[in-house]
Amino acid sequence: MGRTFSVGAAGVLAALGSGLALGALAGAARISGPGRPQPDYRFSPYEVGIPHEDVEFATPDGTRLAGWWFDRPGSERVVIISHGHRGNKSDMLGIGPGLWRAGNSVLLFDFRGNGDSQDGPQSLAHYEQADLRAAIAYAAERRPDAAIVLVGFSMGAAVSILVAAQEPRVRAVVLDSPFADLRGVVAHALGKLRLPPMPLLWLTDRATRARYGYGFHEVSPVAAIGAMAPRPVLLMHGEADSVIPLEHAHRLYAAAGDPKQLRVFPGLDHCGGYFQDRPAYIDFVARWLADATSSKLR
């Protein structure tokens, strides 16, 4: 009886361990594995009816990135806009043309493995930092006389923090729904699935390191955002964000240096501020950027 029980218990534990390992591998793949939809039907600047140029530039590791350049000759700013995880530049065809109409040159681009960009090592805000640095280099070469500012959404906002902290050419950042640290946002996702954060979080981290070459501790915008000071930071977040809880915004705001501003959208979910009132959102961001780059924050 005792031997039968011990063998049975060992089998259950082995099965449980195998299930957790498979879950960790699946989680790592969902975070960092290829995910380009097929077929990929997307809107283009044709739908918004403003002039644009198809552009390409490459990262230091040779990954080719695709973008749309909306030129505004004589503008004081180039706005580089970063989309979210598994998104693409067509997702930004509201805010991008809106900021162009407000008098800015604008660059929209696809992170690696998304949209029209080439496949490359993907992640959740780790490898994509090289993509944003390449976009900054392209914009700086194209418009050396203009102030470079970053606007990012979700993962794109996290990438914007991590890059701007080390990139002095960035004059200001607008961050919509960023996460403070990768470990925290993955733990939240596991909790929503009613899965035990431990040991699955640890296993997913280990699987990500083994298969995709980076660990959760390497993606910590909250540890980097303070290096932005004294360049202006605007944080925006939905109060009812179900993907990245509002506490991430509060942590980032507390860690950021001055000048900084936090705008919370009551009752709204992830990246919902833009969709609540598109013209008001664009006008607010455009005015904030104009003030930020002239050192006169509202």
C-alpha positions in Angstrom: 0.0 0.0 0.0 2.7 2.5 1.0 4.8 1.6 -2.1 1.7 1.9 -4.4 1.0 5.3 -2.9 4.5 6.6 -3.3 4.7 5.5 -6.9 1.3 7.1 -7.6 2.4 10.3 -5.9 5.6 10.4 -7.9 3.5 10.0 -11.1 1.3 12.9 -10.1 4.2 15.1 -9.3 6.0 14.1 -12.6 2.8 14.9 -14.5 2.4 18.2 -12.7 6.0 19.1 -13.4 5.6 18.2 -17.1 2.5 20.3 -17.3 4.2 23.3 -15.7 7.2 22.9 -18.0 4.9 22.8 -21.0 3.0 25.8 -19.7 6.3 27.7 -19.2 7.4 26.9 -22.8 4.0 28.0 -24.2 4.2 31.2 -22.2 7.7 32.0 -23.4 6.6 31.3 -27.0 3.6 33.6 -26.6 5.8 36.4 -25.2 8.8 36.1 -27.6 7.9 33.6 -30.4 6.9 34.5 -34.0 3.4 35.7 -34.2 2.8 37.4 -37.6 -0.8 36.8 -38.7 -1.5 35.2 -42.1 -3.0 36.7 -44.2 -2.1 40.1 -42.9 -4.7 42.6 -44.1 -4.0 46.0 -42.8 -4.9 49.6 -43.4 -2.3 51.9 -45.0 -1.9 55.7 -45.3 -4.1 55.4 -48.3 -7.1 55.1 -46.0 -6.2 58.4 -44.2 -5.5 60.3 -47.4 -2.3 62.1 -46.4 1.1 62.1 -48.2 3.7 59.6 -47.0 6.9 57.9 -48.0 7.6 54.2 -47.6 11.0 53.9 -45.9 13.4 51.2 -44.7 16.3 51.2 -42.3 18.2 48.4 -40.5 19.3 47.6 -37.0 23.0 46.9 -36.2 22.2 43.1 -36.4 21.0 43.6 -39.9 17.3 43.3 -39.3 15.4 45.3 -42.0 12.6 47.5 -40.6 9.8 49.1 -42.6 8.2 52.4 -41.9 6.1 55.3 -43.1 7.5 58.8 -43.1 5.0 61.7 -42.9 7.0 64.7 -43.7 6.3 68.2 -42.5 9.1 70.5 -43.9 10.2 73.1 -41.4 8.6 71.3 -38.4 10.4 71.6 -35.0 9.8 68.0 -34.1 10.0 64.5 -35.4 7.6 62.2 -33.5 8.5 58.5 -33.6 5.6 56.3 -32.6 6.0 52.7 -31.3 3.2 50.2 -31.5 2.4 47.5 -28.9 3.2 43.8 -28.7 2.1 41.8 -31.7 0.9 45.1 -33.3 2.1 47.0 -36.4 2.4 50.5 -37.7 -1.1 50.5 -39.2 -2.4 50.5 -35.6 -0.9 54.0 -35.3 -2.8 55.5 -38.2 -5.0 57.5 -35.9 -2.4 59.2 -33.6 0.3 59.4 -36.3 -1.6 61.4 -38.9 -3.2 63.4 -36.1 0.2 64.6 -34.9 1.2 65.2 -38.5 -1.8 67.5 -39.0 -0.7 69.3 -35.8 2.5 70.3 -37.5 5.0 67.5 -36.7 7.0 65.2 -39.0 6.1 61.6 -38.0 7.7 58.3 -38.3 5.7 55.1 -37.9 7.5 51.8 -38.1 7.0 48.0 -37.5 9.0 46.3 -34.8 10.9 43.2 -36.0 8.7 40.3 -37.0 5.6 42.5 -37.3 3.9 44.2 -40.3 6.3 44.7 -43.2 9.5 44.4 -41.2 11.9 41.5 -41.5 11.8 38.6 -39.0 14.4 38.7 -36.2 14.8 37.7 -32.6 11.6 38.9 -30.9 10.8 39.6 -27.3 8.6 41.7 -25.1 10.6 45.0 -25.1 14.1 43.6 -25.1 15.3 43.0 -28.7 12.9 45.7 -29.9 15.1 48.4 -28.3 17.5 48.0 -31.2 14.6 48.7 -33.5 13.7 51.9 -31.9 17.4 53.0 -31.8 17.5 52.4 -35.5 14.4 54.5 -36.0 15.9 57.3 -34.0 19.1 57.2 -36.1 17.1 57.3 -39.3 15.0 60.3 -38.0 18.1 62.2 -36.8 19.8 61.7 -40.2 16.7 62.8 -42.0 16.0 65.8 -39.8 19.1 66.8 -37.9 17.6 70.2 -37.1 14.5 68.8 -35.4 13.8 67.7 -31.8 13.2 63.9 -31.6 10.3 62.9 -29.4 8.9 59.4 -28.7 5.3 58.3 -28.4 4.7 54.7 -27.4 1.8 52.4 -26.5 1.9 49.4 -24.2 5.1 47.5 -25.1 6.1 50.4 -27.4 5.9 52.7 -24.4 8.1 50.3 -22.3 10.7 50.2 -25.2 10.5 54.0 -25.4 11.5 54.3 -21.7 14.4 51.9 -22.0 15.8 53.5 -25.1 15.3 57.2 -24.1 17.0 56.6 -20.8 20.2 55.9 -22.8 19.6 58.1 -25.9 20.3 61.8 -25.4 18.9 62.7 -28.8 15.4 62.0 -27.3 13.9 65.3 -26.0 10.7 64.1 -24.5 8.5 60.9 -24.2 4.8 60.2 -24.2 3.9 56.9 -22.7 0.5 55.3 -23.0 -0.1 52.2 -20.8 3.5 51.1 -20.2 4.5 48.3 -17.9 7.0 49.0 -15.0 8.7 45.6 -15.2 8.3 42.5 -17.3 8.1 40.1 -14.4 5.2 42.0 -12.9 3.1 42.1 -16.1 3.7 38.4 -16.8 2.7 37.5 -13.2 -0.5 39.5 -13.7 -1.2 37.6 -17.0 -0.7 34.3 -15.2 -3.1 35.4 -12.4 -5.8 36.2 -15.0 -5.5 32.6 -16.3 -5.9 31.3 -12.7 -2.4 29.8 -12.9 0.0 29.7 -9.9 2.5 32.6 -10.4 5.1 30.4 -8.6 6.7 28.3 -9.9 5.3 29.0 -13.3 6.7 32.6 -13.4 10.2 31.3 -12.6 9.9 28.5 -15.1 8.7 30.9 -17.9 11.6 33.2 -17.1 14.0 30.2 -17.4 12.3 29.0 -20.6 12.6 32.6 -22.1 16.3 32.7 -21.2 17.0 29.3 -22.7 15.0 29.7 -25.9 15.0 33.4 -26.6 18.2 34.7 -24.9 17.0 37.2 -22.4 15.6 37.2 -18.8 12.7 39.1 -17.3 15.1 41.1 -15.1 16.6 42.6 -18.2 13.4 44.4 -19.0 12.7 46.9 -16.2 11.5 50.3 -17.4 10.9 51.4 -13.7 14.7 51.0 -13.1 15.5 53.1 -16.2 13.0 55.9 -16.3 14.8 58.1 -13.7 17.7 58.6 -16.2 15.3 60.5 -18.5 15.4 63.6 -16.2 15.4 66.5 -16.8 13.7 65.6 -20.1 9.9 65.7 -19.8 7.8 62.6 -19.3 4.1 62.2 -19.9 2.4 59.0 -18.5 -1.1 58.1 -19.5 -3.0 55.0 -18.2 -6.5 53.6 -18.0 -7.8 53.3 -14.5 -9.4 49.9 -15.3 -6.5 48.5 -17.4 -6.9 44.7 -17.4 -3.6 44.0 -19.2 -1.2 46.3 -17.4 -2.7 47.4 -14.0 -2.7 51.1 -13.1 -0.2 50.4 -10.3 2.5 50.1 -13.0 1.9 53.8 -14.0 2.1 54.9 -10.4 5.4 53.0 -9.9 6.8 54.6 -13.0 5.7 58.1 -12.0 7.2 57.7 -8.6 10.6 56.6 -10.2 10.6 59.3 -12.8 12.4 62.6 -12.3 11.0 66.0 -13.0 9.4 67.3 -15.1 6.7 64.6 -15.3 2.9 64.3 -15.6 0.5 61.5 -15.0 -2.9 61.4 -16.6 -5.3 58.7 -15.6 -8.4 58.0 -17.7 -11.3 57.0 -15.3 -12.9 53.7 -16.0 -11.0 52.9 -19.2 -9.2 49.7 -20.1 -5.8 49.2 -21.8 -4.8 52.1 -24.2 -8.4 53.3 -24.0 -7.7 57.0 -23.6 -7.3 57.6 -27.4 -10.5 55.9 -28.3 -12.6 57.8 -25.7 -12.1 61.1 -27.5 -9.7 61.0 -30.4 -9.5 64.7 -31.2 -9.1 65.7 -27.6 -6.4 63.0 -27.1 -4.4 64.2 -30.1 -4.8 67.8 -29.2 -3.6 67.2 -25.7 -0.5 65.2 -26.8 0.4 67.7 -29.5 0.2 70.6 -27.1 2.2 68.8 -24.5 4.9 67.9 -27.0 5.1 71.5 -28.2 5.5 72.8 -24.6 7.9 70.0 -23.7 10.3 70.7 -26.5 10.2 74.4 -25.7 10.8 73.8 -22.0 7.4 75.2 -21.0 5.4 72.4 -19.6 1.7 73.1 -19.1 
